[in-house]
């Protein structure tokens, strides 16, 4: 068990004043009472011996598949359990009943030492050797049922005072107190052979903390809040001390509830997103049973958790918004379960200090989580994030989460809103092989998608690189940056209300194959009906580059390609000799080169020049779609096909082949290949704003894209490959001249309108000219952390650099790591310094001759250099 500096030094040695409020409030009223009575009527009709006999004498198994069908998902069939057949389960999909099934008989049993002999776990063994513990699953479901109804019985006593309900709840609690201490500990995980160990040995070699459970399938949940709530409601009943031998109360408190808490607290803490589940239950147990040392332990762990397990932008360390959302909810619950709790006076100051730190970190966490919202109120589906709409449409704006590695660019409001995101996320947990992927949503609809999270047998398809809108090199998955050092933001600018820029690179995506892997996105427009995105992807190295697009996974859609003749293709996009088999379960992979094995119904052609791909949604979203123009160098192979969209088959693996989405692949091949993929994506409702595009390479230094619009306007976008580039061409408005790293010039009705110049000097067309301040850089003079509304730190920059609102400030560490910061305001400080207040934590400190990173992931950096850079930004905004 971890050290208890707060718990032992203060709380465990002091008495506690329990609050008058109950820990588990109960809602009353005639309707609530009637509903509860109906729920427990069947249990009330049983005699007491039959009731007690329902309590399983052995721990159960949760992850249990049906041997007869492919219904369900994640190694768990869609089971039905009933009070009439408490030792059996029925598959809802195929109707088979187990155990006692002649087609799938129990072929063996696992025996585990028990306090008074042994526990036996019969199983059916499949041909592949996998054991399915059907009888133990019936026990698991019985225990869940009895736990829920024990709580209901106790609540009925609390609401009505009728002792008949109290007695039955007490009998169930008492029986659980008798059998729980002897429950076997087990490893219960999907698609993995179940393992058992006796009640006195709560560890299994090779199995990590919390994965060996006793009550549920995950030890984080092994303190039963249902039984705690039942006991709190039942505790005032005087009849509890008259039951049986008079030891019911003692056994419930010590053998059952304290036994659960002791089991959980002895596990080495891992500080995961599930940890607050255990802490919240421990706090509730401490309040119900009067154990302040448990509450102190939970507080101390939460304090460490909030200081160490989050990224410097406040986001949860796993770069999946769903898991950040879970953490937000659990930490809100953590504060809620402490409401009304009053420690002894000497402990109050320490508790208040911990809670202040927790609340401050939670505020940053909530802000970071809020930045991952889609216009439809759902979450941005990067990595393992569920694709579910929110409760109501959300007004979103362009946001940068530099610690997470997510940048969004937004045009418009309400239903006329478009969002594109660049995913340069790093990390380990719940991470996909999705280097520099993008996605586009508009009009509250998903267009070019990221699948997000599923619990289906083909989940690996959502993880592989080939499933994302990115570039696959040499037919294999991109690598993951586990240490947050190889994904680097190069620019993020939203200083113009109608023009936004983001650029990032990933040095480790294809280490040893690629010397450059870099993507630039420019959002242009004031609303979805007129917006488009310029997309430039540079890849240097390798022998094969596949630029990919995937249509909506939200609903049916079609893809039509113009500018290239396609014919049916019976081959595969996989590398020659790659073997592929459809995964049998969520934990099964397809190898680093197997992703393309999911693609079917392929058509192929050879392109040269600009092609257009039109995605059209079906059903209720008919009339909404997206068009993408892609510049294809001569000899580019174009392939279309269908690939699984997975979401609609959730919990029903047998339906996975049914739901497909269109995809597009542009493949280039050559020795030591260099590619610059240039595309323009335009969402539309009935008609696209873009008519066509022209692409000009500026030698080996950059790209000029001309976008011709259906309203007669013409826009020009310049993107340098590695720095400022010169571009010049004659236009109907006069000579276009640009000297910049990134620039946008827009024209309507024969006049220049909006302009943007970043990291350069000027852009001009005819007599209209825009100058930009110079970019600036230097050594960081000082930094510190704050806890103000929307401000978590400050950076001192020598001199008087121009810090443009909406432009990221980049800090490069000695090992090449780039940490980006969002300026909130800047002002002249002391000694010729400019102090910039920033939204993120400057989470680094001096450590000898190097640096120590204090946010997740903590690590040491050799060398103490800290170089800052601010991009010069010039804007012209047409009223």
Protein Blocks (a to p, Z undefined) as FASTA:
>chain_A
ZZdfklmmmmmmpccdddfbdfbdcdedjklmmmmmmmmmmmmmpcfklmmmmpcfbdcd
fbdcdfkbcgheehiacddddfklmmbccdfknopacehiaklccfbdcddddfblpadd
dddddfkopacdfklmmmmmmmmmmmmmmmmmmmmmmmnopaklmmmmmmmmmmmmmmmm
mpccddddehiacddddfklcccehiaehkacfklmbfklmpcfklmmmmmmmmmpmklm
mgcjhpmmmmmmmmmmmmmmmmmmmpccehiaklmmmmmmmmmmmmmnopaklmmmmmmm
mmmmmmmmccfkopafblcfklmmmmmmmmmmmmmmmgopacdfklmmmmmmmmmmmmmm
mmmmmmmmmmmccfkopacfehjbdddddfbdcdddddddfknopacddedehjlcccdd
ddfbecjehpacfehiacddeehiafbdcebjaddfklmmmmmmklpccddehhiacddd
fkopmbccfbdcfkbfkbccdddddfklmgokacbdcdddddedjbfklgccddddddee
djbdcddddddfkbccddddehiacdddfbdfbdehiacdddfbfklcebjklmmmmpgh
iacdddedjdddddddehjlgoiacdddddddehiacddddddehlmmgoilklmmmpcc
dddddddddehiaddddddddddehiafbfbdcdddehjlbccdddddfkopacdddddf
kbccddddddfkbccddddfbdcdddeehiafbdcdehifbdcehjbccddddddddddf
bdcddddehiabdcddehjddcdehiacddddfkopacddddfbdcddeehiacdddfbd
cdbddehjbccdfbdcddddehjbdcdddddddddddZZ
